[in-house]
Amino acid sequence: MKKPETVREIALDLIEKIENNQSFSHLLINDALKKSDLNPMDRALLTELVYGTTQRRITLDFYLAPFLKKTPENWVLNLLRLSVYQLTFLDKVPEHAILHEAGEIARDRGHEGVTKFVNGVLRNVIRKGVPKIEDITDETTRIAVETSLPTWLAKRWIAQFGAEKTREIGLSFMEAPSQSVRVNENKVTVAELQAELSAQGIETEQNPYIPEALMMEKGSIAETQAYHNGRCTIQDESSMLVAHALQLEDGLRVLDACSAPGGKTTHIGEKMHNTGEIIALDIHPHKTKLVNKAAKRLDLTNITTEVLDARKATEQFEAASFDRVLVDAPCSGFGVLRRKPDIKYSKTEADVVNLARIQEAILAEVSTLLKENGILVYSTCTIDQQENRGVVEAFLQTHPEFQLERVQLPEKMQAYVKADYLELVPTDIGSDGFFIASFRKKTN
């Protein structure tokens, strides 16, 4: 009979899958937790090990470099990364436990030579200590290693934000992400939902910036009746700002050009009190199913989905037929590195350039569908300025019929609006990084 896998064995398997298959870390971890019978403490440790080792891969490789004459095969390198992460960042795990477990995994997966190699490297790390990041003389390299950002990305952001802010942003991505909940105010008040959850041992605090947002302090929302019955939705607070930016009214016709998985679409539906019409597009059929599922859970009947590439929207819809258009564009995702740290290793500078072109093409296509005096909102979950302000500037240059107007947000968020758009980095309010710009179509 096969012995059950230990937490560190499961963690190593997941780290391997993330790196080899370019699978999203959050999806793999969620799936592994569903399938495992780990106790709550081990579940937390598994999440910490996978996220931490993945998040800090570049830093860990810097720590390991003096102890490796040549790069070992990939699973061995990942085992060393996993072990050094525990030695350097987890105070509560004893050194002997880390060494013992690493040796056991090396023996099970490899042979005696691998076991001796792993033990030797780790004992050297413990005895000599890891190299000091502050000894790196080149500023870009030092920031890249400390924040575990690829050098090209650190260099890019230093040019955009300056060195100190890039360092602060990079370090903030190392922090554990918070979970926020959007209250469906058509079904329940914020205070009522808080009281209901509190009675179940789930503690929340009202978000200081967004009235309908609750921040999770203790417990999980996903299995509650409140969630299943559509009284709330799990959504990052930065994403909730999009529906505010659209300046919604009851009875409008709205196009959500890139809608999946449906968080913003359903928020629009709630803000319009289940009136009007929302057409939600996505290029993938399985993703429009996610939007439909979310709408059904929330009892929203004003949402219709269509499988369609937004760059072909004018083939399907008449010109000037929508009051509002949302382009929550496909992007690099560099604002959500807390939740998806693997993104920074899989994306390249060429990807950013290509994505900016796609974003510009979508905006150009759907802009003709907006009525005069209508509002077009452009948003991304990246902090890269080429995809954000760069796309805004390119759109305005080629579309004189639009004007940029100050993005409308809840009162306490207005302080973060600069140059009329919102460029939110994770050090601002502790949320994901996010960008929102608002355009109005001029009247003739």
N, C-alpha and C positions, 0 to 999 in steps of 0.2 A: 504494500500500500504506500502510495506516494505521500511524503510528509507535507503538511500545509506550508505554503510559502510564508516567509517572514516579511515584516513590513519593509525591510531594506531590499529584499529580493523583488518584491512587487514594485518598489520605487525604482530599482535599476531597470526592470522590464519597461516601465513607463518612460523613463528617461531615454532609453534606447529607441522606443517607438517614436517619441517626439522628434528625436534627431534624425532617425533613418527614414521615417515616413512623412516627415514634416506635418505631423498630426497636431492639432491644437491641444495644448496641455490641459486646459480646463475641461474639455470634452472627455479626454482620456481619464483624467482623475475622477470625474463624476461617474463615468461608466465603471471604473474599477471599484469605487466605493459602493455602488449599487450591487455589484456581484460578490463582494467580500463579506465576511462575517467578523470583521475587525471590531474590537471594542472602541468606544469613543476616543480614548487616549491615542490608540494606534492609528485611528482614522486621521486625527489631527496631525500626528507625526508624519504619516504618509504624504499628506498634502504639503506639509512644511518641507520635507525632503525633496519632493519632486519640483515644487515651485522654486525653492531656494537654490537647488543645484542648477536648475535650468536658468533661472534669473541671473545667477552670478558666474556663469560658465567662463567668461573671459577673465574675471578675477581669479578664479580657481586655477585656470591654466597658467596664469602668471605665477601663482604660488607654487605650482608643481614643476615649472620649467627647470629650476636648478637641480631637481632630483631625478630628471629623466634624461638619459643619454640619447635615447631615440624614442619616438612616439610608439607606444604599445598599441595592440589592436584595440578597436573602438570600445568593446564592452569593458576591457580592462581599464582604459582611460576613464570611462564613465564611472566605474567602481571607485577609482582613485578620486575623481571629482566629488562623488557622493560622500566619501569618507573624509576628505579634506574639508568639505562644507561643514560636516558635523564637528570636526576638530576646531575649526576657526570661528564658526558662527553659532553653535549650539552649546551653551555652557552646561546644560543639565545632563548631557550624555557623557558617561565616563570614557576616558581614552581606551581602557582595556576592553570595554564592550564594543567600541568601534573597530578596534584591531581584530578582535575575535570574530565578529560578524563578517568583516571584509575577508578574513582568511577562509572562513567557511564557504562563502560565496565563490571565492577564487578556486577552492578545492572542488566544489560541486560543478562548476562551469568549465574549469580548465584542467590543469595537472599540477603536480607538486612544484614544478619550476615557476608557474604563474603565482602560486601561493607564496613562495619565498620572495618573488619579486615584489608583490603587493605589500607583504609584511615589511620588507626591507625599505621600500619607499616611505611607507607610513611611519615607521620607527625613525627614519631620518628626519622627516617633517617634524615629528614631536621633539626630537633631540635638538635639532638646529634652529627650528622656527622658520616661518615663511618669510620671504623677502618683503621689504617695506615698500609700499606703494609710493610714499612720499619721497623716496630716493630716485624716482623716475624724473629725469631732468626735462624732457620734452612735455610741455603743458598738455597738448592734445592727447598724447599717449597716456599721460598720467590720469587725465579725466576719463578716457576710454576704459582704462583698466579698473579704476576705482568704481565707476558706475556700470561696468560691464556692458558698454556700448561698443559695437563695431567701430573701428577707427574712422571709417568713412562717414559714419553717422555722427560721431562726436565732432568731427571737423566741420561737417555741414551745419550742425546746430550751434557750434561756437560762432560761425559766420552769421547765423540768424539771430541768436539770442545773447551772444557774449559768453565768455568762458565761465564766469561764476554762476550765471543763471543756468547754463547747460549742466554744470555739475549739480546744482540744486535739483533740477528736473530729473536728471539721471538717478540721483540718490532717492528721490521720492518714488520712483518706479519700483524700488526695492521693498517699499512698505506693503504690508498686507492690504488688499483692497477691501473697502467697506461694502456692505450690501444695503441698497436702498429700495424702498417700496413705494410705488405710486398708488395712492388711495383713489378708488373709483367713487368720486363724490356724487355720482348719480345714484349710488346704492347705499352709501354710508358716509358719515362725517369722519374727519380725521380723529376727533376725540373718541367717537364711538368705536372705531377700529382699534385704536390704542388700548381702550379698556377691554375689548374682546380678547385681544392678543395677550394682554397682561394677565388676564384670568387663566390663560393657558401656560403661563410662565415665560412668555415671549415679550421681552422688553424692547421698547422703541423710543426714539426721541424725534420730535418734529424737526425737520431740516430748517435751519435758520434762513435759508435763501428762497426756498420753493415751497409754497403753502401746502401743496398736496403730497409732499414727499416725507416719508418717515425713514429714519436711519435705524438699522438693526443693531441693537446693543447686546442682546442675548437671545439665543434660540434660532429656529429656522422657520421660514414662512411657507415653504414649498408644499408641505403636506397638510396644511391647515384647511379647514372648511372655508375660511375667509378667502383663500386663494382659489380653491376649486370652484367656489360659487361666484367668482368674479368681483369680489369686493376690493381686490388689490392686484397689482402686477409687479413683478420683480423687474426693476429698470434702474440704470444708473441715473443719478440726479441730473447730470449734465445733459443727457438725452431728453429729459423732460422739458428742457427749455425750448425745444423746437416748436412744440405746439403753441407755446406763448408767442413765439416770434411770428407765427402765421396770422396773429390778430383775428382769431376765428369768431364767427357769428353763427347762429342757428340758420340752417337752410342753405348753406353755401354748397357749391360743387367744387370738390377738391381733388387734385391729382397727386398721389404719392408715387413718384416715379421709380423709386428703388426701395420697396417697402419692407421686405423680409428682414427679420422674423416677425415684425408687426408691432413692436413696442410703440413707435411713434404714430403708426397708423391708428391703433386703437385709442391712443391718447387724444388724437384729433377727433375720433368718433365720440369720445366721452365729453370733450370740450364743446362739441356741437350738440350735446344732449340727445344723441341718437337721431338727429334730424339731418336733412340734406343728403348729399351723396359723396362718398369717397371712393375713387377708383384707385386701387392699389396694384401696382405693377411689380413683377419680378421676372427675370430672365429664366429662372429655374422652376419647373412645376412643383418639385418637392418643397420649395421655399414658399410658394403661394399657399400651399397646404398649411404651413405654420401660421401664416397670417389668418387664414380661415379658422383655424383651431383657436387662436387667441381671441378673435372676434366672437366666436360662439361661446367661449367661456365667460366673456364679459357681457353677453346678451346684446351685442351690437348688431343691428340689422341694416345700418347705413353704409356698410363696407362691401364692395365688390372687388374680387381679385381677377386679374388677367395675366396670363403668361406672355410677356412681351419685353423685348429689349427696349429700354427707354429711348435709345438712339433711333428707334423706328416709330416713335409715338405718333408722329404726324400722319402716318399711314392708317392709323386706327381712329384718331379723334379729329374733330373739326377745329379749325383755327379759332382762337378767342372764345373757347367754350368752357373755361374753368375760371372760377373766382380766385382760387389759390392753387399754387403749384409748389410741392416740396421736392427738392432734389437732395436726399440724404445719400450722398454719392459713395460708390465703392472707393476705398482709399487704402493707404498703407497701414492704417490701424495703429500708428505710432502714439496715439493718445491712450491706448488701453494696454500698455505693456505690463502693468501690474497684474492684469488678468490673463494676458496671453504673451508671456515673455519670449516665447519661441519666435514671434513675429520678427524681432530685431535681427535674428540670425538668418532668416529665410528671405527677407527682402533685400533688394539691391538699389543702388542709385538709379539704375535704368528703370526699375519698377516705378519709382517715384515719378520720373519723367513721363512714362507711359500712362500712369494713372491720371496725371494732370491733363493729358490729352483727352482721355476718356471723360473726365469730369467736364472739360470744356465742351466736348461734343454733346453730352447729355443736356447741359444747360442750353446750348444753342438750339437743340431740337425741341425741347419742351417749352421754350420761351414763347414760341408762336402760339401755343395753346392757351395762353393767359389773356383774359379780357383786359381792356383798358382800365387803368387804376387798380388792377389786381396786384397781388403780392406774390413774388417768387422768393422762396427761402432756400438757400444753399447751405448745407451743413456737412461736416465730416467728423470722424472720431480720430483725426490725426492732428499733430501740432506742427507738422512740416509746412513752412510758409509758402513753398512752391505750389502745394496742393490747396492752400487756403487763400491768402491774400493775392497770390500770383494768379490763381484762377479767376478771382473776382476782378482783378485789373484787366485781364485778357478779355473777359466777358463784356465789361463796360466799354472797352475800346472798339469792339466789333458790334455792339448793340446799343446805339445811341438812343433807342426808344425806351431804354431803362435807366433809372437813376438809383443809386445806392441810397437807402435811407437808414436812419438809426434803428438798429434792431430793438424790438420791443420785448422786454423781459420783466419778470417780477421786480418790484421796486429795489429790493436789496441786492439784486444782481446788476443794476444799472452802473454801479461804480466800476465794473469790470469791462464795460463797453468802451473800446477805444477806436478812434477813426471810424465810428459808426458800426463796426462789427464786433463780435465777441470772439476773442482768441484766448481760450481758457487753457491754462497749463495745470498740471496736477498739484502744483504748489499753491494755487490760488485759493480754492475752497476744499481741497482734499478729494475732489472728484476725478473722473477720467479727464484726459485732455480732450478738448472739443472746440469746434469752430462753427460759427453761425453768421451768415450775412443775409441781409434782406434787400430785395430790389422791388421797386414799384414801376409798373408799366405806365409810361406817360400817356396822358389823354391828348388827342389831336386838337 
